[in-house]
């Protein structure tokens, strides 16, 4: 699975993405750039951005942005395009070589109910 497919699938599943979980789940170090470049521009989507604030264990104030795909009227056409892209990518995959790949592939096929 490529990064574009993984990001699109996570957003369609309703997951909230940020820099930390983007790196942990997808290996993408600059999730704001990649959401814009891989998801918003090609599919005509608008991903919502929510600023969050917190403090470190040392008391320093920090902030980050959470990204989420809203299922609204202005995103409907883009969501349909993204679903078609993900289904096309999923159909062209090679058979799994390991148990981990087989499990990931089962999860992806189960999420085609959207």
Secondary structure, 3 states (H helix, E strand, C coil): CCHHHHHHHHHHCCCCECHHHHHHHHCCCCHHHHHHHHHHHHHCCCEEEEEEEEECCCCCEEEEEEEEECCCHHHHHHHHHHHHHHHHHHHCCCCCCCHHHHHHHHHHHHHHHC
